[in-house]
Amino acid sequence: MGYKILMKKELGSSGTLFEIELATPLIAKKARAGNFILIRINEKGERIPLTIADYNRKKGTLTIVFQVIGKTTKLLSKLEEGNFLLDVVGPLGNEIHIKKFDYPVVIIGGGVGIAPCYPQAKELKKVGNKIIAIIGARSSNLLFWREKMDKVSDELIICTDDGTEGKKSVVTEPLKELLKREPLSLVISIGPLIMMKFVALTTNGYEGLPKVKTMVSLNTIMIDGTGMCGGCRFSTIDGKIYFACVDGPDVDGHMVDFDNLIKRAKRFTAQEKESIELYEHECGAVEKLKMGGSF
Ligand SMILES: Cc1cc2nc3c(=O)[nH]c(=O)nc-3n(C[C@H](O)[C@H](O)[C@H](O)COP(=O)(O)OP(=O)(O)OC[C@H]3O[C@@H](n4cnc5c(N)ncnc54)[C@H](O)[C@@H]3O)c2cc1C
């Protein structure tokens, strides 16, 4: 049968962000902040990794949040409550290390990356840390979970690139102000590779600002998620090779060779474009048939 979708809702108002609650009692029992799952929608589907954005052990459920960017996420967005996913594998990846730090922890979520920040903020807050959350997106319609993030942080800073909500700035601007304002123990950054690259540069002693340990969550291409395929390989600035699925996905941002990773993330662009075009062509043909037409 598979894994039932118990709840589905749209987030923001861009038409591209969705939250899904899945019935996965065994995975919910073991899930921790930092873990992800691999899902397959149907027999012909590819596997895609999604971060566990929340879990409820009593109900036996996991929450995932995803952005529609290609064929599989588009197909996922078409499923409704009561539908099933064929496979859900997890929890995969390393959980984050939870402890009480001396100084505040800054958690920065960009776009869909806001969702994986939530369980990390929640668990770090639970052990007594002061949490300063920065959430940002291109525009207000791509922001979500403001109230959830507010509940698990002591200070919430909102930014948008176009100024439609909160500060008109990229997330590194309030981060620079915080670095000047007070000592920080840890910065966590989850979002687009380019955002994580600039957060890591800002916390690495940029223009005389203090250096602060920074964890980033690597959303590299993954296939098996268990260290066998090598698809999620990334290199460090000193030339060492790691796998994001088993060595991460949360890793020390100061060691990552982001320029190499950004190049690797684009290596299947032609195939991804072909796949979504074929899917949309097939969908169009099915709609035509439903309306009494022919191929
Ligand atoms: C550990 C991890 C956690 C993630 N968590 C989330 C999440 O919580 N929410 C979310 O929206 N996205 C998340 N992603 C990214 C998500 O897996 C991709 O957006 C998704 O696979 C895109 O598939 P597609 O067919 O819709 O798009 P495609 O057109 O196939 O690809 C579009 C882009 O998505 C990325 N991508 C494609 N296939 C994969 C793959 N198998 N693995 C990883 N990235 C891929 C590539 O950057 C690619 O250029 C995560 C990725 C990783 C590695």
The ligand as an ORCA input file, in Angstrom:
! r2SCAN-3c Opt
* xyz 0 1
  C      19.504     15.778      2.354
  C      18.580     16.575      1.454
  C      17.431     17.118      1.985
  C      16.561     17.845      1.175
  N      15.448     18.366      1.748
  C      14.571     19.051      1.014
  C      13.379     19.558      1.593
  O      13.110     19.369      2.787
  N      12.524     20.242      0.786
  C      12.794     20.449     -0.556
  O      11.968     21.089     -1.231
  N      13.911     19.969     -1.125
  C      14.807     19.270     -0.398
  N      15.934     18.752     -0.978
  C      16.114     18.916     -2.444
  C      15.179     17.960     -3.188
  O      15.601     16.634     -2.987
  C      15.142     18.303     -4.686
  O      14.505     19.551     -4.810
  C      14.366     17.281     -5.492
  O      15.090     16.078     -5.552
  C      14.095     17.809     -6.895
  O      13.551     16.773     -7.699
  P      12.704     17.145     -8.993
  O      12.509     15.907     -9.811
  O      11.446     17.861     -8.626
  O      13.594     18.197     -9.758
  P      14.674     17.976    -10.904
  O      14.251     18.737    -12.115
  O      15.023     16.534    -11.052
  O      15.909     18.693    -10.299
  C      15.919     20.066     -9.988
  C      17.073     20.306     -9.021
  O      16.810     19.588     -7.797
  C      17.986     18.975     -7.304
  N      17.812     17.488     -7.337
  C      17.322     16.740     -8.334
  N      17.321     15.424     -8.043
  C      17.836     15.339     -6.792
  C      18.125     14.258     -5.922
  N      17.880     12.980     -6.242
  N      18.689     14.555     -4.739
  C      18.910     15.830     -4.370
  N      18.659     16.897     -5.138
  C      18.146     16.658     -6.338
  C      19.112     19.431     -8.188
  O      19.679     20.605     -7.649
  C      18.419     19.765     -9.477
  O      19.117     20.680    -10.262
  C      16.849     18.039     -0.214
  C      18.007     17.502     -0.749
  C      18.874     16.781      0.071
  C      20.119     16.177     -0.478
*
